[in-house]
Amino acid sequence: MNYDKFAPLLSDWGPKLKPFIESEECDKMYAKLKDESKRGKKIFPLSQNIYRAFLETPYKDLKAVFVLLDPYPSVKVIGGEQIPVADGIAMSCANTGILQPSLELFYNAIEDDLYKGLDLEMERFPDLKYLCNQGIMLTNTALTVEKDKTGSHKAIWHPFMRYLYEDVFAQYNNGLIFVLCGKDSQEFAKWINPMQHYIFELEHPAFAARQMRPWDHKYIFSTINKFLMENNKEKVDWIYQKPPF
């Protein structure tokens, strides 16, 4: 693949991902995606948002990586138009402005962990880029999915994911916090050196949503902030703050 076409989508991740983008594995991956599209299959998120988690999370500021399952495979009908829910950031709902159950439980967990008992009204912003901009990468086990078919592109993205974890995170980082949500995400633990990084395994919020109960967050938000402060890094403001104007 032509790296120069990808570079604007990747922010400062580009040079580290360049060897994969220029590889035969990447050519094969995109050939499969193009074949799916030619056969009339709808793929989410839209092409311009596939690498949005990288674009919104500067590599130089990376603190933690949340890994969830597929992007949302569904659409919402708004004004008579079918809008894909997936916006390129895991759990985020910027396209529709309508919070999905997983995101509702994510916000519930933040309140329960950090703000329980406080007289504080937390704004639930549908776009999670405010966390990405603080160094919290929110990504999926695959960066695309076929409409209404969970897990459909996991095999397609496997080479990219393996390269990201084994050749980028392993070579260029120390002390990252990985939060693996759900069994498919937890398979990625084999690519993460536990002597080099911190690994936490949680259930997926969607699993709790299906059972109509709170998400067992294991106080991950306060834990992340504790680790960051112990390592002289700025803690994360988990609550969305409106711009002053």
N, C-alpha and C positions, 0 to 999 in steps of 0.2 A: 504494500500500500504506500501511497505517497505521503510521507511524513508531513510535508508542508501544508497539506490539506487539514491534517489533524491538529497541528500545533496550536492554532487559535482556540481550540476547544478544551485544551488541557492545562492552560495556565502554566505554572512553573513545574508541573509534573512532566511536561513534554520530553525533555532530554532523558529522563529516567525510563520512560515508556518507549522511546524511539526504537531501541533494538527489537522490541516485539512488533511494533507497528510496521517495521520494514521486513519482517520475517515472513516465511512461507506459511507459518501457522496463522498469521493474521489474514493473509490472502484467502486461506481456506475458510476461516471463520466468516469473513465478509461474503464469500461466494455462497455460503449456506444461507446467510441472512437475505441476500439478494434473490436467491432461488425461492425462499419462502414468500417474499414480496411479489415476485413475478407470478406465483401461483395464487395470488389474490388474498393471501393471509394478511390480516392487520397486525402490525407489530407496534408495541408500546414500550417505552415512551416514544414520542416522535423523534426523528433522527437528530434534530438540533438539540435535544435534551438528553441524549444517551449518556454523555460524559459530564452532565451538569454537576454531579457531586464532586468531580475533580476541579471543575472550573470555579466552584463556589468555596472550595476548601483549599486555600493556598498550601502547597506542600511545605513551605518554610514554617508555617504555623501549626502543623499537624500535631495533635495531642492524643486523640483517641479515635478508634474506628469502630462504629457499630455496624455489624453485618446482619442483615435480615434476609428474608427469603426473596421471592421474585418481586419485581415491580408490580404495582397494581395491574391486574389484567382486564379491568372493567372500564366501562364508560359511564358518564352521567349525561342525561339529556337536559340541556340548558338552552332555552330559547329555540327549541326544535332541532338543535344541533347536538350530535354525539361528541362529547368532549372526553378524551382519555384522562383518567384520574392520575396516572403515573406522570410525574414531572421531572424524573431523573434523580431525585433525592429520596432515599428510602423513607416511607411513611408520609412524606410531604404531599400536600394537596393544593398546590398553587394554581393549577389549571382551573379547577372547579370552585375553589374557595369553600368547599364543603368537607369538613373533617370526617375521615373514615374511622370506624371503630378502633382500629389499631392506634391511630393518632390520639383519639380521645383518651384511651387507656394510658398512653405515653404521658400525656399531660396530667392525668390523674396521679400517676406514679411520681412525677416531679413534685406535685403539691404534697403528696403523702410523705415523701422522703424529706423534703427541704422546708416546707411551709405549713405543715400540719399545726393547727391550733393558732395560727397567726391570722390577724384580721387583714388579709391581703387578697385582692381580687386579681387573679392571673388571667391575662389576655391569651386566648388560645388562637395563635396566628396559624393559618393554614400552610404557610410557606416556611419550611424549616431551614432556609438558607441562613437565618440569623445564628443558628448553631454551627453550621458549616463555616461561616465567616469567623468563628472563634476557634477553629481548629478541630471541630468534631465532625469527622467524616461519617456520613450516613449512606451506606451503600447496600447492595443486594448480592445474592449469590450468583446472579446473572444480571447483565445490564439491560436486557430486553426480555420480552415475553410475548407470546402470541395471544391475541384477544381471547379471553375466557378460558385459557389453558395454562393453569399454574404448572410450573416446572418444565414447560415446553422448550426453553432455550438454555437450560442449565448445562447440557453437554456441549452446546455450541460455544459458550463462554468459558468452559473449563480451562483451556490453554491460557487465556488472558489472565484469569484469576490466579492460576498457579504461578505465572510469571510475576504478577503484582506482589504476591506474598513471598515467594521464594527469592526473587531477584531484585525487587525494589525495597520492600519493607525490611528484608533480612540484611541487605547490603548497606543500606543508607540510614537505618534508624536503630536507636536503642531506647528502651523504656517506653515504648508505645503501649497504650491500653487498648486491648481488643475485647469487644463485647459481642459474643456470638449468640444470637437469638434464634432458637429453633434448631432441630436436629440437622437439617441440611447445612446451616451456617456452621454448626459445630464440627462438621467434617473438615473445615478449613484449619482446624487446630493442628493438623498434621503438618501444615506448611509454616507454622509459627514456632519459633524457638522459645520455650518457656524460660530459658536462662537469660534471654535477651529482652523479652517483653512480658507484660502482664496479660493474662487471659482470664476472662470471666465468661461463664456459660449460663444463659438465662433461657427461660421459655420464650416463645414468640408471643407478642401481644395479641396477635390474631387468634392464637389458641385459646387464650383467656377470654377473648371477645366471643368466640363461638360457644363457650361454656357460660357466658353471661356472668362473669365474675371479675374481680380486680386482677390485674397483672402482677405476678410475683416478681417485683423489680429488684429485690434483694438489696435495696438501698444503693443502687449503682451510681446514682448522681452524686450523692455525698461522698461515696467512695472515690469516684474519679477526682473530685475537687480536693480530697485529702491527699491523694497521691500526687496531684499536680503541685500543691503547696509544699509538700515534703521535698519535692524536687525543684523548688524555686521557680515554678512556672505559674502564670496567672490562672486563677480558677475560672471556671465557666459560669456565665450568668445564664442559667437555664430558663429564665423567664424572658419572654420577648419584651424588649423595651421599644416603645414608639419613638421615632425620631422627634427631636424637639420642635421641628417645624415641617 
